[in-house]
Amino acid sequence: GCSNEEVGMRLGISPRTAKAHCDVLRQKLGVTRRRQIPVAYRELTGDDPLSRSLDPTRVGSRD
């Protein structure tokens, strides 16, 4: 997995913001460890979050 610094750089946000978003995701998905987020997401949606682009220009866009 990526560090908060790496996620922040890829998405154009601060490492602190990346951590805050990660904390919210963990709480909503009911997991305790960051590395459990993709597994819980996949179980919930059937989608593979690791196959998605981390291109910040696509965040929130609807094609």
Secondary structure, DSSP 8 states (H G I E B T S, - for coil): ---HHHHHHHHTS-HHHHHHHHHHHHHHHT-SSGGGHHHHHHHHHS--GGGS---GGGTT---
